[in-house]
Amino acid sequence: MNDGVNGVALAVFIFFFLAVTVMGFLAARWRRADDEHSLDEWGLGGRSFGTWVTWFLLGGDLYTAYTFVAVPAAIYAAGAAGFFAVPYTILVYPLIFTFLPRLWSVSHKHGYVTTSDFVRGRFGSKGLSLAVAVTGILATMPYIALQLVGIQAVLDVMGVGGGEDTNWFIKDLPLLIAFGVLAAYTYSSGLRAPALIAFVKDTLIYIVIAVAIIYIPIKLGGFDDIFAKASDALAQPNPATGAPRGALVPGDAGQWTYATLALGSALALFMYPHSITATLSSRSREVIRRNTTILPLYSLMLGLLALLGFMAIAAGVKVKNGQLAIPQLFEDMFPDWFAGVAFAAIGIGALVPAAIMSIAAANLFTRNIYKDFIKPDATPREETRVSKLVSLLVKVGALVFVLTMDKTVAINFQLLGGIWILQTFPALVGGLFTRWFHRWALLAGWAVGMLYGTVAAYGVASPTQKHFGGSSKEIPGIGEIGYIGLTAFLLNVVVTVVLTFVMKALKAPEGVDETSPSDYTADAGDPGVKVELPPATAGAGH
């Protein structure tokens, strides 16, 4: 690893960082609305984005700095098992084609800003809405922290901040500066800032991957040599376990884990609040449908990105923290100036999703905790002010998480967040297609899934920690190792279905559904369709 500061790479990094900072602040004037003091404007960009802006925004939202660092890092550490991210992003797009347009339509019709808004309106339940909101916030916090981990990995490889013995303030000052800039332009410009910056971020990432997938194999002797060296290295025993480090092809024992992790992750991806925030910012139902057909281009990019993990092994990259493997590969293989471009792509790739995630979490708190339970008569201006402040607090929490805890803790909490957020699937996606599920049954199913998933994950150990050491465990009744989140989800569904029969037999109160069947297919240009504020927004609580 570089012992000093890579001045050229740092200068290029700073140039791009300053450029996107300026863009972030200028975004406040981009498509400025007459009334800026509403969550529709600050938190959803005025629901005005077209196909390409939405495509870049969703891509910037889903394919993050952590993706850039962690996916090839998983390949570097364990081999082909890390490729699970590629099939799950392929599975997710046909899935979301079935329900995202429906969610956009009903949200547009009723002025819903969050998934919890929809759940409250569909099932007439503040309690279920609160459960979805709290789950979304909890799952998003470690995700934001991992974006900061991505920036920190780049800074470490560039030699910025000094060594481990350096005063903590000096060591972390670059990260604090990056955080301050992110917080400032998010507060000022809302969702318009990451939407504008996403163009730069994705362009840089596509350029870096296109160059890396051609240039690095040429330097390493071609893909034959890369795979041969990677195969030999992965066959070496892991000192901690005595088993081989990994394999180019997952063995029979790992296939259940691979398949369930891919399927569970696909189901969970668009349950995250930031995914829905980017979706609801689009201007029409057709924009969503188009994006589900062109977003798979990012899966192609992800597959090429994953190959960098094998290249890092073949290049002899040695790092104690696997998250540094790809930044170090760029440092070793690229000219300094292009290494700076690659580092800028990762750094900006952290800023875009971190901004969207903090906005999404803040919207959940404002609409479904503050307004529903603390101040039902809050005005749109007050809602926006609270959401801006909470977006800052969310980022501060993520920063504290990164600076005070070991990086593996942040990663494992993000894995736990995936287990949690999957438990909102029955209420959200189920509610988009049927009103059959009973609100109390959904709440009970959510609670069972959350409890099982958390307890099961707590019991998973790894060579470095006793608890929360992974997201896979033996599936009860089957005996195979599988993704905990998917097992918890199936328990959730079973409890929900059984209790729905029970509640209907007991004639328990169903709650009031404020939506109608035509709401789920409405589009912005349809005659008679207009945005209606839900009762809570109008000042009357449910």
C-alpha positions in Angstrom: 0.0 0.0 0.0 1.2 3.5 -0.7 3.1 4.9 2.3 2.7 8.6 1.2 0.1 10.7 -0.4 -0.5 10.1 -4.1 -0.5 13.8 -5.1 -1.7 13.4 -8.7 -4.5 11.1 -7.8 -5.6 13.3 -4.9 -5.6 16.4 -7.2 -7.8 14.7 -9.7 -10.1 13.4 -6.9 -10.4 16.9 -5.4 -11.2 18.4 -8.9 -14.2 16.1 -9.4 -15.3 16.4 -5.8 -15.3 20.2 -6.1 -17.2 20.0 -9.4 -20.0 17.8 -8.0 -20.1 20.1 -4.9 -20.8 23.1 -7.1 -23.4 21.0 -9.0 -25.0 20.0 -5.7 -25.6 23.6 -4.6 -26.7 24.7 -8.1 -29.2 21.9 -8.2 -31.4 24.0 -5.9 -32.1 26.3 -8.9 -32.7 23.4 -11.3 -36.4 23.1 -12.2 -37.2 25.3 -9.2 -40.9 25.3 -8.2 -43.0 28.2 -7.2 -43.5 26.6 -3.8 -40.3 25.0 -2.5 -41.6 24.4 1.0 -43.1 20.9 0.6 -41.8 17.4 0.7 -43.0 16.9 -2.9 -40.4 19.5 -3.9 -37.5 18.9 -1.5 -37.9 15.2 -0.9 -39.2 14.0 -4.4 -37.8 16.7 -6.8 -41.3 17.9 -7.6 -42.2 14.4 -9.0 -40.9 15.8 -12.3 -38.1 13.6 -13.5 -38.2 12.0 -16.9 -36.8 8.7 -18.1 -33.1 9.5 -18.2 -33.0 11.5 -15.0 -34.8 8.7 -13.2 -32.5 6.1 -14.8 -29.4 7.8 -13.6 -31.0 8.6 -10.2 -32.1 4.9 -9.6 -28.7 3.7 -10.9 -26.9 6.1 -8.6 -29.2 5.0 -5.8 -28.8 1.2 -6.2 -25.3 0.9 -7.5 -23.3 2.7 -4.7 -19.7 3.2 -3.7 -20.3 0.2 -1.4 -21.3 -1.9 -4.4 -18.2 -0.7 -6.3 -16.0 -1.7 -3.3 -17.8 -4.7 -1.7 -18.9 -6.8 -4.7 -15.4 -7.3 -6.1 -14.1 -7.5 -2.5 -16.4 -10.5 -1.9 -15.0 -12.1 -5.0 -11.4 -11.3 -3.8 -12.2 -12.9 -0.4 -14.2 -16.0 -1.3 -14.4 -16.4 -5.1 -17.5 -16.9 -7.2 -19.9 -16.9 -4.2 -19.6 -13.1 -4.3 -21.3 -13.1 -7.7 -24.8 -13.6 -6.1 -25.2 -9.8 -6.6 -25.4 -10.3 -10.4 -28.3 -12.8 -10.6 -30.3 -10.9 -7.9 -30.1 -7.7 -9.9 -31.3 -9.6 -12.9 -34.2 -11.1 -11.0 -35.3 -7.8 -9.5 -36.3 -6.0 -12.7 -39.1 -8.3 -13.9 -40.3 -8.3 -10.3 -40.5 -4.5 -9.9 -42.2 -4.2 -13.4 -45.2 -5.9 -11.8 -45.7 -3.6 -8.8 -43.7 -0.3 -9.1 -46.1 1.3 -11.7 -49.0 0.5 -9.4 -47.2 2.1 -6.4 -46.4 5.2 -8.5 -50.0 5.5 -9.6 -51.6 5.3 -6.2 -48.9 7.5 -4.6 -49.4 10.1 -7.3 -53.2 10.0 -6.9 -53.1 10.4 -3.1 -49.9 12.5 -2.6 -48.1 9.7 -0.8 -44.4 10.5 -0.2 -43.3 7.2 1.5 -44.3 3.5 1.5 -45.7 4.0 5.0 -48.1 6.6 3.6 -49.4 4.0 1.3 -49.7 1.3 4.0 -51.5 3.7 6.3 -54.0 4.7 3.5 -54.5 1.1 2.2 -55.0 -0.6 5.6 -56.2 2.3 7.7 -53.5 1.4 10.3 -51.1 3.9 11.9 -49.5 1.0 13.8 -48.6 -0.9 10.6 -47.5 2.3 9.0 -45.2 3.0 12.0 -43.7 -0.5 11.8 -42.9 0.0 8.1 -41.4 3.4 8.8 -39.2 2.3 11.7 -38.0 -0.7 9.8 -37.1 1.5 6.8 -35.1 3.9 9.0 -33.3 1.1 10.8 -32.3 -0.6 7.6 -31.2 2.6 5.9 -28.8 3.9 8.7 -26.0 1.3 8.2 -26.4 1.6 4.5 -25.5 5.3 4.7 -22.6 4.4 7.0 -21.2 2.0 4.3 -21.1 4.8 1.8 -18.8 6.7 4.1 -16.8 3.5 4.5 -16.4 3.6 0.7 -15.1 7.1 0.8 -12.8 6.2 3.7 -11.3 3.3 1.7 -10.4 5.5 -1.2 -8.8 8.1 1.2 -6.8 5.4 2.9 -5.4 4.1 -0.4 -4.5 7.6 -1.5 -2.6 8.1 1.8 -4.7 10.9 3.0 -5.1 11.4 6.8 -1.9 9.8 7.9 -1.3 6.4 9.5 -3.0 4.6 12.4 -0.9 6.5 14.9 -2.1 9.9 13.6 -4.3 12.1 15.8 -7.9 10.9 15.2 -9.1 14.4 14.1 -6.4 14.8 11.5 -6.9 11.2 10.3 -10.6 11.6 9.9 -10.6 15.3 8.7 -11.0 14.5 5.0 -14.0 12.3 5.8 -15.5 15.0 8.0 -15.1 17.5 5.2 -16.8 15.2 2.7 -19.6 14.6 5.2 -20.0 18.4 5.8 -20.3 19.1 2.1 -22.8 16.3 1.5 -24.9 17.5 4.4 -24.9 21.1 3.2 -26.0 20.5 -0.4 -28.6 17.9 0.6 -30.1 20.3 3.0 -30.1 23.1 0.4 -31.2 21.2 -2.7 -33.0 18.1 -1.6 -33.4 15.3 -4.1 -32.4 17.5 -7.0 -28.8 17.4 -5.9 -28.2 13.7 -6.2 -30.3 13.6 -9.3 -28.0 16.1 -11.0 -24.8 14.6 -9.6 -25.8 11.1 -10.7 -25.0 12.0 -14.3 -21.3 12.6 -13.4 -21.1 9.6 -11.0 -22.5 7.0 -13.5 -20.5 8.4 -16.4 -17.2 8.1 -14.4 -18.1 4.6 -13.3 -18.8 3.4 -16.8 -15.6 4.9 -18.1 -13.5 3.4 -15.2 -15.0 -0.1 -15.7 -14.7 0.0 -19.5 -11.0 0.9 -19.1 -10.3 -1.5 -16.3 -11.9 -4.5 -18.0 -9.6 -4.0 -21.0 -6.4 -2.4 -19.6 -5.9 -4.5 -16.5 -6.2 -7.9 -18.2 -3.7 -6.8 -20.8 -1.2 -5.9 -18.0 -1.9 -9.2 -16.2 -1.5 -11.5 -19.3 -5.1 -12.0 -20.2 -8.1 -13.6 -18.6 -6.7 -17.1 -18.8 -3.8 -16.1 -16.5 -6.1 -14.1 -14.3 -8.5 -17.1 -13.7 -5.6 -19.6 -13.3 -3.9 -17.4 -10.6 -7.2 -16.7 -8.9 -8.0 -20.5 -8.8 -4.7 -21.3 -7.3 -4.9 -18.6 -4.7 -8.5 -19.4 -3.7 -7.6 -23.1 -3.3 -5.1 -22.1 -0.5 -6.4 -22.9 3.0 -7.8 -20.1 5.1 -5.6 -19.9 8.3 -8.7 -19.2 10.5 -10.8 -22.1 9.3 -8.4 -24.6 7.6 -10.8 -24.8 4.6 -10.0 -23.5 1.1 -10.3 -19.7 0.9 -12.9 -20.0 -1.9 -13.5 -21.3 -5.4 -14.1 -20.1 -9.0 -17.4 -22.1 -9.0 -19.5 -22.5 -5.9 -19.6 -26.1 -4.6 -22.8 -28.1 -4.1 -22.8 -27.2 -0.4 -23.1 -23.5 -1.2 -25.8 -23.6 -3.8 -28.7 -23.2 -1.4 -27.0 -20.2 0.2 -26.2 -18.7 -3.1 -29.8 -19.1 -4.5 -31.7 -18.0 -1.4 -29.4 -15.0 -0.9 -29.9 -13.9 -4.5 -33.7 -14.4 -4.3 -34.1 -12.8 -0.9 -31.9 -9.8 -1.9 -34.0 -9.3 -5.1 -37.2 -9.2 -3.1 -35.7 -6.8 -0.6 -34.0 -4.3 -2.9 -37.0 -2.2 -3.7 -38.4 -2.3 -0.2 -35.6 0.1 0.8 -36.9 3.7 1.3 -34.3 5.2 -1.0 -35.4 3.0 -3.9 -39.0 4.1 -3.5 -38.0 7.8 -3.1 -36.2 7.7 -6.4 -39.1 5.9 -8.0 -41.8 8.4 -6.8 -39.7 11.3 -8.1 -40.5 10.3 -11.7 -43.2 12.2 -13.6 -45.3 9.4 -15.0 -46.2 5.7 -14.8 -44.6 5.1 -18.2 -41.2 6.4 -16.9 -41.2 3.7 -14.3 -42.1 1.0 -16.9 -39.3 2.2 -19.2 -36.8 2.2 -16.4 -37.5 -1.4 -15.5 -36.5 -2.4 -19.0 -33.3 -0.3 -19.3 -32.0 -0.6 -15.7 -30.6 -4.1 -16.5 -27.7 -2.3 -18.2 -26.4 -1.7 -14.7 -26.4 -5.5 -14.2 -24.0 -5.9 -17.1 -21.8 -3.3 -15.5 -22.0 -5.1 -12.2 -20.9 -8.4 -13.8 -17.8 -6.7 -15.2 -17.2 -4.9 -11.9 -17.2 -8.3 -10.1 -14.4 -9.6 -12.3 -12.1 -6.9 -10.7 -12.0 -9.2 -7.6 -10.3 -11.9 -9.6 -8.0 -9.3 -11.1 -7.0 -8.1 -7.6 -6.1 -11.7 -6.7 -4.1 -12.2 -9.9 -2.3 -8.9 -9.4 -1.1 -10.0 -6.0 -3.0 -7.3 -4.1 -2.5 -7.8 -0.3 -4.7 -5.9 2.1 -5.8 -6.7 5.7 -9.2 -5.1 5.0 -10.9 -6.6 1.9 -12.7 -3.4 1.2 -9.4 -1.8 0.2 -8.7 -4.5 -2.5 -10.2 -2.7 -5.5 -9.0 0.9 -4.6 -5.5 -0.7 -4.1 -5.8 -2.5 -7.5 -6.5 0.8 -9.1 -3.6 2.4 -7.3 -1.2 -0.3 -8.4 -2.3 -0.8 -12.0 -3.4 2.6 -13.3 -1.4 5.7 -14.0 -1.8 8.2 -11.1 -4.1 10.5 -13.0 -6.5 7.8 -14.0 -6.3 6.3 -10.5 -7.6 9.7 -9.4 -10.5 9.4 -11.8 -11.3 5.9 -10.5 -11.2 7.1 -6.9 -13.4 10.0 -7.8 -16.0 7.6 -9.3 -16.1 5.7 -6.0 -16.2 8.8 -3.9 -19.0 10.4 -5.9 -20.6 7.0 -6.0 -20.9 7.3 -2.2 -22.3 10.9 -2.1 -25.3 10.2 -4.4 -26.9 7.3 -2.6 -26.0 8.7 0.8 -27.9 11.9 0.0 -31.0 9.9 -1.3 -30.9 7.5 1.7 -30.8 10.4 4.2 -33.7 12.1 2.4 -35.7 8.9 2.3 -35.2 8.2 6.0 -36.0 11.8 6.9 -39.3 11.7 4.9 -40.3 8.5 6.8 -39.7 10.2 10.1 -41.5 13.4 9.2 -44.6 11.9 7.5 -45.1 8.7 9.6 -43.7 9.5 13.0 -43.7 13.3 13.5 -46.9 14.1 11.6 -48.8 10.9 12.6 -47.9 10.8 16.3 -46.4 14.1 17.4 -47.9 17.0 15.4 -50.8 16.0 13.1 -51.5 19.6 12.2 -47.9 20.3 10.9 -48.0 22.5 7.8 -46.1 21.5 4.5 -43.5 24.2 5.4 -42.9 22.7 8.8 -42.8 19.1 7.3 -40.0 20.2 5.0 -38.1 21.9 7.8 -38.3 18.9 10.0 -37.3 16.6 7.2 -34.2 18.7 6.4 -33.1 18.6 10.0 -33.7 14.9 10.3 -31.7 14.3 7.1 -28.7 16.0 8.9 -29.2 13.9 12.0 -29.3 10.7 10.0 -26.0 11.5 8.3 -24.4 12.5 11.7 -25.5 9.1 13.1 -24.0 7.3 10.1 -20.7 9.3 10.6 -20.5 8.4 14.3 -21.2 4.8 13.4 -18.2 4.8 11.0 -15.8 6.7 13.2 -16.5 4.7 16.4 -17.1 1.1 15.3 -15.1 -1.5 13.4 -15.9 -1.6 9.6 -17.1 -5.2 9.8 -19.7 -4.1 12.3 -21.1 -1.7 9.7 -21.2 -4.4 7.1 -22.9 -6.9 9.3 -25.5 -4.4 10.4 -26.2 -3.7 6.7 -26.8 -7.4 6.2 -29.1 -7.3 9.1 -30.9 -4.3 7.5 -31.6 -6.5 4.5 -33.2 -9.1 6.6 -35.4 -6.5 8.3 -36.5 -4.6 5.3 -37.7 -7.8 3.6 -40.3 -8.1 6.3 -42.2 -5.1 4.9 -42.8 -6.9 1.6 -46.2 -8.5 2.5 -47.7 -5.1 3.6 -46.3 -3.1 0.7 -46.4 -5.4 -2.3 -49.3 -7.5 -1.0 -51.3 -4.3 -0.4 -50.7 -3.2 -4.0 -52.6 -6.2 -5.3 -55.1 -7.2 -2.6 -56.9 -5.9 0.4 -57.5 -9.4 1.7 -54.7 -9.4 4.3 -55.8 -8.1 7.7 -53.9 -5.2 9.1 -53.3 -6.9 12.5 -52.2 -10.1 10.8 -49.7 -8.1 8.7 -48.4 -6.5 11.9 -48.0 -9.8 13.6 -46.3 -11.4 10.6 -43.9 -8.4 10.5 -43.1 -8.9 14.2 -42.5 -12.6 13.9 -40.2 -12.1 10.8 -38.3 -9.3 12.5 -37.8 -11.3 15.7 -36.8 -14.6 14.0 -34.4 -12.8 11.6 -32.7 -10.8 14.4 -32.3 -13.7 16.8 -31.1 -16.0 14.0 -28.5 -13.4 12.7 -27.4 -12.9 16.3 -26.5 -16.5 16.6 -24.3 -16.5 13.5 -20.6 -16.4 14.3 -17.6 -15.7 12.1 -13.8 -16.1 12.6 -13.7 -12.5 13.7 -16.9 -12.1 15.8 -19.3 -14.1 17.9 -22.6 -12.5 16.8 -24.0 -11.1 13.6 -21.2 -12.7 11.7 -23.2 -13.3 8.6 -26.7 -13.6 7.1 -27.0 -17.3 6.4 -28.0 -20.2 8.7 -29.5 -23.7 8.6 -33.1 -23.5 7.3 -35.4 -25.2 9.8 -36.9 -28.4 8.5 -34.7 -28.6 5.4 -31.2 -28.7 6.9 -29.6 -26.7 4.1 -27.8 -23.4 4.8 -29.8 -20.5 3.4 -30.4 -16.8 3.7 -32.0 -15.9 7.0 -34.0 -13.0 5.5 -35.9 -15.4 3.2 -36.7 -17.8 6.0 -37.9 -15.0 8.1 -40.0 -13.7 5.2 -41.7 -17.1 4.7 -42.5 -17.3 8.4 -43.9 -13.7 8.1 -46.2 -14.8 5.2 -47.4 -17.9 7.0 -48.3 -16.0 10.1 -50.0 -13.3 8.1 -52.1 -15.7 6.1 -53.2 -17.8 9.1 -54.0 -14.8 11.3 -55.9 -13.2 8.4 -58.3 -16.2 8.4 -58.6 -16.0 12.2 -59.2 -12.2 12.2 -61.9 -12.5 9.5 -63.6 -15.4 11.3 -63.6 -13.2 14.5 -64.9 -10.2 12.4 -62.0 -8.0 13.7 -62.2 -4.3 12.4 -60.6 -4.2 9.0 -59.7 -0.5 8.9 -60.7 2.0 6.2 -59.2 1.7 2.7 -58.9 5.2 1.2 -57.8 3.9 -2.2 -60.0 2.7 -5.1 -59.1 0.1 -7.9 -58.7 2.8 -10.5 -56.0 4.6 -8.4 -53.5 1.8 -9.2 -53.5 2.3 -12.9 -53.9 6.1 -13.0 -51.3 8.2 -14.8 -50.3 11.9 -14.7 -52.0 12.7 -18.0 -55.3 10.8 -17.3 -58.4 13.0 -17.3 -59.6 13.9 -13.8 -56.4 12.7 -12.1 -54.9 15.1 -9.7 -52.7 14.8 -6.6 -54.8 14.6 -3.5 -53.2 15.0 -0.1 -54.0 12.2 2.3 -56.1 13.0 5.3 -53.1 13.2 7.6 -51.5 15.8 5.4 -54.6 17.8 5.4 -54.4 18.0 9.2 -56.8 15.2 10.2 -55.1 12.2 11.7 -56.1 8.6 10.9 
